[in-house]
Amino acid sequence: MKRILTAAGLAVLAAGAGAATPAAASAQASITATATVATALTVTAGNNLDFQMVIPGFTKTVAVADATAGTFTLAGGAGAEVALSFTALPANLDDGLGNLLPITYTAVDNAVNDPVTGATAFAPAGGVTTNLSGAGQLYVFLGGTVDATSQFTAGTY
């Protein structure tokens, strides 16, 4: 590309050499460069996802709207795009003695602190790209189901 531009410049110079040149006219333009730095993104953990008492032989579900659902709050620049992902969702809850309780997850996000009205469901394992509200807020609610239909040892998982 540089060679083409150089050759074009020489051709213009050569063409002008044989003719009388009028006073050089100058054409200029300028622009400015700007950037807006957004407020730093923060993520604050709220409630833990708590299944409370689980009876062997049954499944138990905590809906995203339940008081024992897990919660997170994000804050940052108004309207900023964010990618939510959960990098350490266990497939099982572990009692520390090698007993595993299978778990699946559900999640919603919302620009207001409401897990139902206006909330958008997403698969926690897959994540989602969304935007903070005009006030720079986003709320995430995490629910799930544990499957205790097999024989389980009593204890905290």
KEKERO-789085 format. One line per 2 residues: for each residue x, y negated, z of C-alpha. Coordinates in Angstrom, 2 decimals. Example, Ala and Ser with C-alpha at 12.3 -4.5 7.8 and 13.67 -1.06 7.14 Angstrom:
REM KEKERO-789085
12.30:4.50:7.80 | 13.67:1.06:7.14 $
This chain:
REM KEKERO-789085
0.00:0.00:0.00 | 2.85:-2.38:0.77 $
4.32:-1.97:-2.73 | 1.03:-2.83:-4.39 $
0.67:-5.98:-2.31 | 4.26:-7.02:-3.10 $
3.76:-6.47:-6.82 | 0.54:-8.46:-6.80 $
2.33:-11.27:-5.02 | 5.10:-11.35:-7.67 $
2.59:-11.35:-10.51 | 0.86:-14.39:-9.06 $
4.21:-16.11:-8.57 | 5.29:-15.34:-12.16 $
2.00:-16.55:-13.61 | 2.29:-19.85:-11.79 $
5.92:-20.46:-12.82 | 5.07:-21.44:-16.39 $
2.34:-23.89:-15.54 | 2.36:-27.11:-13.65 $
1.39:-26.50:-10.07 | -1.01:-28.84:-8.35 $
-0.43:-29.80:-4.75 | -0.71:-26.70:-2.61 $
-4.06:-26.32:-0.93 | -4.16:-24.54:2.35 $
-7.02:-22.25:3.41 | -7.02:-21.05:6.99 $
-9.42:-19.43:9.39 | -9.11:-18.22:12.92 $
-11.01:-15.99:15.30 | -10.79:-15.33:19.01 $
-10.55:-12.00:20.75 | -12.66:-11.33:23.84 $
-13.36:-8.42:26.15 | -15.80:-7.91:28.97 $
-14.58:-5.59:31.71 | -17.49:-3.73:33.30 $
-17.90:-3.09:36.96 | -16.05:0.08:37.97 $
-18.25:3.19:38.10 | -18.83:4.68:41.53 $
-20.55:7.95:42.41 | -21.93:8.40:45.90 $
-23.13:11.76:47.24 | -26.47:11.63:49.03 $
-28.38:14.66:50.31 | -26.96:18.16:50.05 $
-29.03:20.77:48.18 | -30.50:22.70:51.13 $
-32.61:25.83:50.70 | -33.14:26.09:54.47 $
-34.56:29.48:55.55 | -34.50:32.12:52.79 $
-36.29:35.41:53.43 | -34.73:38.59:51.99 $
-36.85:40.07:49.22 | -37.95:36.69:47.83 $
-36.74:33.84:45.68 | -36.78:30.30:47.00 $
-36.91:27.13:44.93 | -36.07:23.56:45.86 $
-37.63:21.23:43.28 | -35.82:18.02:42.33 $
-38.60:16.05:44.09 | -38.29:17.98:47.38 $
-36.80:16.26:50.43 | -34.04:18.91:50.52 $
-32.93:18.39:46.88 | -29.37:17.23:46.28 $
-28.88:13.60:45.33 | -26.22:11.34:43.84 $
-26.22:7.61:43.13 | -24.12:6.02:40.39 $
-23.38:2.30:40.24 | -21.49:0.32:37.63 $
-21.90:-2.10:34.75 | -25.45:-2.94:33.73 $
-26.59:-0.62:30.92 | -23.24:1.19:30.75 $
-23.23:4.59:29.07 | -22.17:7.44:31.37 $
-21.60:11.15:30.81 | -22.81:13.29:33.70 $
-21.30:16.73:34.18 | -21.08:19.10:37.09 $
-17.72:20.83:36.97 | -18.03:23.14:39.97 $
-21.54:24.60:40.07 | -21.18:28.05:41.59 $
-23.20:30.92:40.12 | -23.52:32.30:43.64 $
-23.59:31.00:47.19 | -21.03:32.88:49.32 $
-21.36:33.65:53.04 | -17.57:33.88:53.38 $
-17.76:37.66:53.92 | -18.06:38.57:50.23 $
-21.87:38.55:50.12 | -23.15:36.53:47.17 $
-26.57:34.90:46.73 | -27.32:34.08:43.03 $
-28.34:30.48:42.32 | -29.63:28.56:39.29 $
-29.95:24.77:39.01 | -32.28:22.08:37.71 $
-31.58:18.35:37.50 | -33.09:15.00:36.52 $
-31.68:11.51:36.23 | -33.52:8.22:36.50 $
-32.73:4.52:36.40 | -34.89:4.10:39.51 $
-34.78:6.10:42.73 | -37.67:8.41:41.74 $
-37.22:12.08:40.80 | -40.57:12.23:38.99 $
-41.88:9.07:37.30 | -39.63:8.16:34.38 $
-37.07:10.87:35.22 | -35.31:12.80:32.46 $
-34.58:16.50:32.96 | -31.24:17.95:31.88 $
-29.32:21.20:32.27 | -26.72:20.57:34.98 $
-24.22:23.04:33.51 | -24.39:21.28:30.12 $
-24.46:17.73:31.44 | -26.02:14.70:29.77 $
-25.05:11.30:28.38 | -27.31:8.49:29.57 $
-27.20:4.84:30.58 | -27.18:2.98:33.86 $
-30.15:0.69:34.44 | -30.09:-3.02:33.71 $
-29.12:-3.41:37.36 | -26.26:-0.91:36.93 $
-27.84:2.01:38.83 | -28.55:5.67:38.08 $
-29.99:8.31:40.38 | -29.45:12.06:39.98 $
-31.56:14.72:41.70 | -30.41:18.37:41.85 $
-32.72:21.29:42.61 | -32.36:25.02:42.23 $
-33.51:28.54:42.94 | -31.82:31.26:44.97 $
-32.65:34.89:44.36 | -32.72:36.93:47.57 $
-34.72:39.81:46.11 | -31.92:42.29:46.82 $
-30.79:43.28:50.31 | -28.89:40.41:51.85 $
-26.98:40.18:55.08 | -28.29:37.51:57.43 $
-26.10:34.43:57.66 | -25.33:31.08:56.10 $
-24.47:31.21:52.42 $
